[in-house]
Amino acid sequence: MTRTSIAIVGSGFAGLGMAMALRRAGRDDFVILERAASVGGTWRDNTYPGVACDVPSHLYGFAAHPNPNWSATFAPGPEIRRYLDDVAERENLGDRLRLRTPMLGAEWDEPARVWRIDTGAEPVVADALVIAAGRLSEPNVPAVAGLESFAGPIFHTARWDHGADLSGAHVAVVGTGASAVQLVPELVKRAAHVTLFQRSAAWIVPRGGVTYTEDDRARFAQPGTLARVRAKLYGEGEGRFASRSGDATASARAQNSALEHLTAQVIDPALRAHLTPDYAFGCKRVLLSDTFYPAVASDAVTLEPSALAAVDDGTLVAGSGARHTADILVLATGFASTRQPYAELVRGEHGRTLAEHWSHGMTSFASTVVPEFPNLFVMNGPNASLGHNSSVLMIEEQSAYIVRALAERDRRPDRVLRVRPEAEAAYTDEIAAAAASTPWLTGGCSNWYVDERSGRLTLLWPGTVQAFRERLAASDGSEFEPVHSAVRGKERGES
Ligand code: NAP
């Protein structure tokens, strides 16, 4: 058995960021449970051709680990993975990491006031549990009738089959989200032909960006330069919030830029019409690409403007009724996001699972703590994602909140934090009010920010990073149940 003060589940940006924050707060008694054989989270799992970050790299990293050596404005995925390996090494996290150690279940033991974590091998017992398992970890495989009858390789973008030979192959891609717009321009260089199933067109704005030279990197390495670059990028990111959240003027300007981009890159009016979204700008995540439209407009791609509806005896049948053939089928169909798979595994007070608590969609206080789940912290869970700025910033804010909450816990004789249900209800109401008139709820699209069953915005934080920082900083510990006077008495040795 491993006995620890804090167990962190996951070693992507969130898990590593949490570990760093604990170390800086003088807390060294933690372990990081990682089901895979290495750190890196989404950047370990996503190895599809073209994988890259669409947030500028100098902002898409830890403030404590600025990196002057990025190869480009938008670094490719393998470089980000190496960065995370490097951070783990520089932070000396090797002895804290338990690789190939999945959380198969976690149960709150009320009498002992600990979390008991089943890893399939040695159990882990922890005073506090931090879930940093990612919100885009489990591939979403659409329920398409006959999918298994497809004769060739089928795989998801996040589980790329590097054994599949693309050269000379006819590849079908399902989906037109952030992964697909990066993948398709690379596929056209390698495959004989690509058929793209587009259920909904995406709003796409120019990406820009440059490859950095040695001189650039030397400049970034000058003292103070990266801090200035980061501050500028942060400000630009925050500036994008207005256009993503429905501000009329900012949205109209950004939408015009997207339409001009489409017009400039796609000449054929019929194809252009298919690629024009029929819902409000910002409703789905706005994508950045300079290469997707030219690829789709090229002879190498057939755009099927409807969903993959069925696979019939190896033939791909579209919602439109059209039939297509392919040698390889790639599912760029996203992830289980609003219903997090880990929620089934975590059992809190009264034996209730997190999934049961979240049966009407994810809820929390401070996007991090949940009633009935003492000493549990969830990162990247309820209302902690962004569409306008770097998600690493949110991870840093959540880590800081958790460090403060642990300090509050330490002031309590029973060393247990229980969130008041009223605090969760009030926070959920605040989110609902902020989200009510945004395009995520009113824009006429379906998106993975919104819980399917409740129709609430449960994944996205409906504000700026600054607003998130201020909201979390405003919490003063009163979100937790006051310590029961009987407990205080008992701790003082009174009977
Ligand atoms: P996604 O945005 O959820 O896109 C999934 C796509 O699959 C959508 O276009 C969806 O259509 C489509 N789809 C699902 N079932 C289908 C069917 N039966 N037929 C046709 N289409 C179908 O997933 P993703 O592209 O993997 O991106 C997920 C998130 O990962 C991103 O939004 C982003 O946060 C992150 N990501 C980030 C980067 C980056 O550079 N930072 C890169 C890649 C991914 P509908 O739109 O109609 O539902």
Residues whose N, C-alpha, C, O or C-beta is under 5 A from the ligand:
A	BS01	NAP	A52 C53 D54 V55 L136 P142 V174 G175 T176 G177 A178 S179 A180 F197 Q198 R199 S200 R285 S306 A307 L308 A332 T333 G334 F335 S446
